[in-house]
Amino acid sequence: MGHSQKPLPHLILVFLIISTFTVRSGGEEGFISIIISEKGLGFIKDLVINEAVRSLTTLRLPVIERSIRIPLIGSVHATLSNITISDIDVPSSTIKTGEEGVVMVASNVTVNMSMDWRYSYATWLIPIEVSDRGSATIWVDGMEVGVSVGMEIQEGTLKLSVKEFGCYLEDISINLEGGASWFYQGFVDAFEAQIRSSVETTITNKVSEGTMKLDSFLQNLPKEVQVDDVSALNVTLVNDPLLGDSFIGFEVNGLFTAKDEATYFRSFHTNFLSSISYDGPSEMLVISLDEAVFNSASTIYFKAGLMHRVVDKVPDQSYLNTARWRYIIPQLYKKYPNDDMKLNISLSSPPIMRITSHDIGATIYSDMTVDVVDGYETVSVACISIVATASGVLEVSGNNLAGQAELDDFSLELKWSNVGDFHMTLIQSVMRALLKTVVMPFLNLHLKKGFPLPIIHGFTIQNAAIQYSNSKIMIYSNVEYIDSFHDHLKHPLALRA
């Protein structure tokens, strides 16, 4: 997959923002940076508002009771019950970044509610209790709800807190079904303020409760993502979020660790640039990965002893018989005529990964020991040092970053031999064929699987484009939400990043 070009101003601005993550002193360095653009913030805002509407719809408000005085009637005891929010419409909403977090405002909100009412009274003229009951609808118009949510990083996770909250009802109308006409005005005068207060209090409590649930959800997200039986990706957040005029940036440790390796956390405090002129891309996310991420994976798999392969089957099996080499290495065929061979390839050090402005590449240092199967005995007859360079392109598959590589060049050096000296130029073409037909396909089989990007489970990357720069790659993408956010809030421990 080739990389798609992004407009140069966007690249410069994004690169400047990402650079601020790695030049600040006093904090832990992150090797993966995630920028949520203005479009991404809008997506999050809509997700949060939809969840808030879902949690409030069909919600019952507390019962309201009070005694009111009606002219010529006297004291009337009234009760409002089954006060239920039946519908909420949010036609307008905004999200902005602030000094400590984000501010979300929902405007011109309308709320439909239903309820039951009952009243009773007794007078000296009528010594028995008089009562009536019925239903009513309530229409709230022009409501505005605003919340300021603070953000900070604690022990590698994002901590949320409500800094400010406000709820204002511009207009409320009550339509009683049934009841005497004298009761209506007294009812409205007596209960309008209490209904207003009840709605405001209920919404305030729900927003606070929802923020606590979301905070708990974030606190319980895993700090590492298992890649396979050998390694895991460290997805702890480092430093506090970077808050721009129209974006939020996060730093992730991003390095590969051995699966059973313990991870320790320290507290870091640093000041961020809180305002950067940023004309963000049209995508929701920009994920930047430093080449240190790839080099950490290289080191983990090398230390695990997985960069070793015994080649005893090749597309052209004649390459693994001494008869094929009789004219190239005469002493080999003379000592071991028509014997099968094995190639024992082991890397001598972790591959060195590099990212340039057009691709990702690797320099691979390995030793290839030539073994001959002589009857029931395997004999090592020579060892050749191989330095190979490969390059390739990356692609996003699902939520994984995968790739494909091809051989660029290689050099050979004879380390030792029990079958006489032989010039490397004589075996150059044979080795090229073996590297291209055996080693590279094996490598690409693993590269195709890739490793997970730090995306919360339930979200899927969409329409990703990859841009290369010196020592970094940047992934521009949108995201799609495919699971129930409500279910995730109830079961955060079942999530994976």
Salt bridges, closest charged atoms under 4 A:
ASP46 OD1 - LYS45 NZ 3.46
GLU51 OE2 - ARG54 NH2 3.15
GLU51 OE2 - HIS486 ND1 3.70
GLU65 OE2 - HIS77 NE2 3.48
GLU100 OE1 - LYS163 NZ 3.86
GLU129 OE1 - ARG118 NH2 3.99
GLU192 OE2 - ARG196 NE 3.55
GLU209 OE2 - LYS206 NZ 3.49
GLU209 OE2 - LYS213 NZ 3.46
ASP215 OD2 - LYS159 NZ 2.99
GLU251 OE2 - ARG24 NH2 2.51
ASP279 OD2 - HIS10 NE2 3.98
GLU283 OE2 - LYS6 NZ 2.61
ASP290 OD2 - LYS472 NZ 3.74
ASP316 OD2 - ARG324 NH1 3.35
ASP359 OD1 - ARG354 NH1 3.97
ASP359 OD2 - HIS358 NE2 3.60
ASP367 OD2 - LYS415 NZ 3.20
ASP483 OD2 - HIS457 NE2 3.92
ASP483 OD2 - HIS488 NE2 3.85
ASP487 OD1 - LYS490 NZ 3.81
